[in-house]
Amino acid sequence: MPTTKQQRLKMRVRLCARWMGSCLFIIGALSLSYVALTLLYAKHYQEAAGNALDKQIYEEDLNKSGLSQAAAKEGDVLGRIEIPRLKLRVAILEGTTAHTLRLGVGHIDGTAFPGTLGSIGIAGHRDTYFRGLQDIRKNDDILLETPAGTSRYEVDWIRITDPADVGILAPTADSGLTLVTCYPFHYLGAAPERYVVHAHRQ
């Protein structure tokens, strides 16, 4: 029995729907694979960065020759930041490019070098390494470990600011640490504000 025009149209619609479903499935699988591989690479990088830092600390103990600010290049491992109460522990890298912040948290250019006196600025992504900052509290301890030693900081304040507010990173007479990430934490897309944590050196 010959098919009618309406039946042929229905068959085409069904075939088109199947084809679109298959395409969406493949796209979803590829997207999930990319995210999984990125996270796995970042995890392995963190392990390698930790080993590199331990080696720097050992060499510093032997010959007192750590990485200087002038010699530091984008992506170099400078140290490690730890917030014990949040169980947050991550390598600090030089710079804040997209690639660098996928691998760790980054030292903000123009702020004091980790391991020295002054106002140090550290940036990180809200959906990876700095996700835990949403639970930070005043008086929490922050440890900053570099080849020069370990410094302890205590949280003074937490603020939500505009991205254009550069005053949060202005040099001060006291030694401090400023952590910056995007806000809100669960916002989809480019977040409109910044979440800032400031701590003083103890």
Residue pairs with C-beta under 8 A, 6 or more apart in sequence:
3 11
38 102
42 102
42 103
42 104
42 128
45 91
45 103
45 104
46 90
46 91
46 103
46 104
49 77
49 80
49 91
49 93
49 103
49 104
50 80
50 91
52 77
53 77
53 79
53 80
53 91
53 145
53 146
53 147
56 66
56 67
56 77
56 147
57 145
57 147
59 65
59 147
60 66
60 147
60 148
66 115
66 146
66 147
66 148
67 76
67 78
67 147
68 113
69 113
69 116
72 78
72 94
72 107
72 113
73 94
74 94
74 95
74 97
74 100
75 93
75 94
75 95
75 97
75 99
75 100
75 103
76 93
76 94
77 91
77 92
77 93
77 104
78 92
78 93
78 94
78 107
78 113
78 114
78 115
78 146
79 91
79 92
79 114
79 115
79 144
79 145
79 146
79 147
80 89
80 90
80 91
80 92
80 144
80 145
80 146
81 88
81 89
81 90
81 92
81 105
81 122
81 142
81 143
81 144
81 145
81 179
82 88
82 89
82 142
82 143
82 145
83 89
83 132
83 136
83 140
83 141
83 142
83 143
84 141
84 143
85 137
85 140
85 141
86 132
86 133
86 135
86 136
86 140
87 132
88 129
88 130
88 132
88 133
90 104
90 105
90 124
90 129
91 103
91 104
91 105
92 104
92 105
92 106
92 107
92 114
92 122
92 144
92 146
93 100
93 103
93 104
93 105
93 106
93 107
94 100
94 106
94 107
95 106
95 107
95 109
96 106
96 107
96 108
96 109
96 123
97 106
100 106
101 123
101 124
101 125
102 125
102 128
104 124
104 129
105 122
105 123
105 124
105 129
105 130
106 122
106 123
106 124
107 113
107 114
107 120
107 121
107 122
108 121
108 122
108 123
108 169
108 180
110 121
110 169
111 118
111 119
111 120
111 121
111 169
111 171
111 178
112 118
112 119
112 120
112 121
112 171
112 175
113 120
114 120
114 122
114 144
114 146
115 144
115 146
115 147
115 148
115 149
115 151
116 148
117 175
117 201
118 171
118 175
119 169
119 170
119 171
119 172
119 174
119 175
119 176
119 177
119 178
120 144
120 175
120 176
120 177
120 178
121 169
121 178
121 180
122 177
122 178
122 179
122 180
123 179
123 180
123 181
124 130
124 133
124 179
124 180
124 181
125 131
125 181
125 182
126 133
126 134
126 181
126 182
126 183
126 185
126 191
126 195
127 185
130 179
130 181
131 185
133 179
133 181
133 195
133 197
134 185
134 195
136 155
136 158
136 197
137 155
138 155
138 156
138 157
138 158
139 154
139 155
140 154
140 155
140 199
141 152
141 153
141 154
141 155
142 152
142 153
142 154
142 155
142 177
142 179
142 199
143 150
143 151
143 152
143 153
144 150
144 151
144 152
144 153
144 177
145 151
151 201
152 201
152 202
153 176
153 177
153 199
153 200
153 201
153 202
154 199
154 200
154 202
155 197
155 198
155 199
156 176
156 198
156 199
156 200
157 197
157 198
158 195
158 196
158 197
158 198
159 168
159 195
159 196
159 198
160 183
160 193
160 194
160 195
160 196
161 168
161 193
161 194
161 196
162 193
162 194
163 192
163 193
163 194
165 194
168 178
168 180
168 194
168 196
168 198
169 178
169 180
174 200
174 201
175 200
175 201
176 198
176 199
176 200
176 201
177 198
177 199
177 200
177 201
178 196
178 197
178 198
178 199
179 196
179 197
179 198
179 199
180 194
180 195
180 196
180 197
181 194
181 195
182 190
182 191
182 193
182 194
182 195
183 191
183 193
183 194
183 195
184 191
184 193
185 195
